[in-house]
Amino acid sequence: MLVLGPISWGGLIIVGPIAVLLYSLRLQTEVRADGIYLKMWPLHRSFRRISWAEIGRYEPRRYRPLREFGGWGIRWVPGKLAYNVSGNRGIWIERTNGRTILIGSQDTEEFVRAIDEAFEG
């Protein structure tokens, strides 16, 4: 308040809940026998599934969240979808329908290893 001056109650009522939502975002991913599951809490109540049949190829990748997707969270640009909460690393998945999905992960090596094991199994 010393730098910006007084903040109105109306602005605080609008900005406060948005800040709490952004701070509470959690991306949960699971590699299962039938595909990759992800849930962005508190936005998703249940997991979203990407089945193995939908995946054409995948690879670990560094990306620029602000430049490529306009930030963090669930982001959409034509033909691309991103689920990320922090950082600049993830798994780039090219689907058989031509669309791509980026799933953010700070441990991409372990994520790829789990996918490889599930594909082999």
N, C-alpha and C positions, 0 to 999 in steps of 0.2 A: 504494500500500500504506500510505502514511502516513495517508491519510484514511479508507480503508475497512477497514484492518487486514489481517491475513494472508489470502491467498486459498488455498483448498484445491486440491490437485492434481486431484481429481475434478472440481471446478467448472471449472478451467482446461482440462481435457481435453474437456469438453463445450462450453464457450463458445468456445474457440480455433478449432476447425474451422468453427463457424457464423459467426464473425466473418470468417474468411478467405473463406468462400463468399460472404457478403454483399458484401465488398469487391471480389471478383473478378467480380461480375455485370456483364455487358455486353449491351446490346440492339443488335442489328444489324438494320437495316431496309433493304430494297431495293424500289424501284418498277420492275417489269418489264412487258413487253408483256401478260402474262397475269394480272397481279395484284400485290398487295403481299405481300412476303415478310418474315418476321421470325424472328429466332433470339435466344433469351436464353441466352447462354453463361454458365456451363457446364451449364445445365439441359437445353438442347436440343442434340442432335448434328446435326440437319438443320433446314432452314428450314420454317416453317409458312406456308402460302399462304392468302391471302384473295383469291379470284378476283373479277374485275370484276363477274361476274354476281351475286355475293353482296352487293354493295354497293348499298344504296338511296340513301344520301347520306352526305356527310362534311363536316367543317368543323374549322378550328382552334379550340382551346378551352383556357381556363385551368381548372384543377380543383384540388380540395383532396385530395391523396393520402390523408392520414390520415382525414379526415372521410368522404370518399366511398368509399374502398376499404380503409381500415385500414392503409395504408402503401405501401411500394414493393415491386417484384418482380412476380411473376405473381399478380394478385389477382382473386378472383371474389366477386361479390355477385349475388344472383338477377337474371338477365337481363343482367348486365354482366360484362365481362372487361377487365382492364387489364394492360398490359405497360409497366412503367415502372421506371427505375432511379434517377432523381433529378429534381428540379425539379417544376414545376406546370403545364407546358404540354404539349400533345399534339394529336393528330388524333382526333376523335370520329367513329367510323364506325357508322352505323346499317345493319344488315344487312337483307336482304329477309325473313329469318325472324323479325324483330322483336327480335332480340338486338343488343346494342351492344358495340363493342370500342373501348377507348382505347389508342392507341399513343403513349407518351411521346416527345417530341422537343423539344429546345430551339431548333430552327430550323424552326418550323411553317410559315413562309412558303415556304421552299424545298421542304419536304415536299409542301405543297398544290400548288405549281407543278409538281412532278414528276408528281403524280397527274393534274392537269389535262392535262398534255402527253400522258400515257399514254392517257387517255380519248379525247383528240382524235385520236390516232394510230392 
